[in-house]
Amino acid sequence: MSRPSLNDLTAFVVVATHRSFRRAADELGAAPSTLSHTMRALETRLGMRLLNRTTRSVSPTQAGFQLLARLQPALAALDEALESVAGFRGGVAGAVRINAPRVAAALIVRDVLPRLSQRHPDVTVDIVVDGELIDIVAGGFDAGVRLVESIPRDMIAVPLTRPLRFVCVASPAYLDRAGAPDTPDDLRTHRCIGHRLPSGRLYRWEFERDGQAMTIDTAGSIILDDEDLMVEAAVEGLGVAYVAEPAAAAALAAGQVREVLSPWLSATEAVAVYYPGHRAPPLALRAFLDVVREVGKSG
């Protein structure tokens, strides 16, 4: 039996990991039909079926699972070996393409990019602001940024922040006019700034105190899908906004809004940068992640 090429084995790992010829083709920059032909040729060369195919799905056979389990660490080690000598060609250079919601993108610009730019001026970071949880591989991104609980399990997550608080804020003028709510139930009589999720549904505000959890359906005259705009609407006196604390930090510091219901809001989820775990990250991405780890530990 002749030894399969490294390209064919790499293609198998990507197809078996994604369980999709289309998504594997997006990552590898090849046509799905070409990958399908490559996989059949690989199976013929090895004398065994590696993938079960239907019109809608692809899944490894028992032999495929065993081969995948052995190839993933071997290819990762190979990538690491190649990356370990990349520095000999000079300083770190390259582009890192990131998908992130607006608040997380602001954290990267504020906390990560200044350090990264100072250390590695030839690394370019391309951030696409997007509130929707997408397939970063299919979208051509090197990494994404999301709340930890939203990150797919087959990804490697690097914490960017400690658990974040969500806050309820409103302008002093609004609170003077409508009164400050003492409990989440009081919000039912307030004008609240609605938060539309990327899925299209409205976010239900979540609270907890002394082990008592509450979820509130709010009502108001404005619905937004951007936390910066929600804070701006609160500053303008349009109602109460429920946002991640970093989004409201500047307005709180300036006295443009005040926090309400503080005892009912505690730190919940951390924000993390995540990337595919089936191969070693390129040198530019690794440099970016090194700074993210530093920021996550210090923050």
Phi, psi and omega in degrees: 000125178283149183285131177296157178286157177298323179297318180294319180293321177296318178298319178300315181299317181292316179297313182293327179289314181280339185054040181199126176291325182294311182292324176295320179296321177299319181289320186272349182071036180233166177280142177305321180295325177294318178296319179299317178296319179298318181293322178293321178294323178294317179297320178297317181295321181277343180075030180202155177276131179254336185227137169268129183241137167233181180291341184243346187212162175226134178214146180293146169283180177301316177296322179296318178299318181294318179294318179300316182298328180275326184284323184304307179293327180294316179291324177297319178295322178295315177300317180296321178298317180293320179292331183295336180256001182296330182296340181290344179274000179132197181293165179291131179216161178135178181245143176237121183255122188240138173251127185206148171291165189301314183297317179293322178298321178296322178296319179296315180298320184283317192255332187260311189296323178300316179293316182297317181297324180292320183277321187227076185295344181267006175267125178259129177250119181252108184256124174255117182277120185206123181279351184271138177283109185246172171279104186293330180292311179297329180278357178080024180262149175280329183202164175230170178226124181206171169299143187306317184292346180266354186278130179303146186291341180273008179256157174262128184251136176240113184302133176260327180226165166282171180309133182272149168267147165257145185231152170256126182227151176208158182287153176304321181296317179297315183293326175295326183279317188256346184086152180273132177292139178266331179225161177303328179301328181296339180296340181295340179256007180254162172275118183246145181271111186290151181240110179269126181281162178303333179289346182102342180276160179276138180286134176267123186291134185247136181223157177204139177205128179053041178081357179264117181258143178223144174234129187242130168273118185261163179226146179184184185259004181218138177231132183226162178240018182225125185292327177299319178292326177298317178296317179300320178296321177295317178303323181280003175082020183277354178147198181263134177248147178240108187219166172295141187306318180302330181293330183259358189302313183294317180293324176295315181297326181276355181077013180285334175224161175236148179277140175232160178061031182305317182297343183265001185233122181230169179299138183238282188245149174269157174261138182223152169271135181229153182209161182298138185264002186268003175207155180293141180290146175301164186300318181295317178295321180298319178297318177299314181294326178299319178290321177302317179299318178298315180295319180297322180286327183274339184273000000 
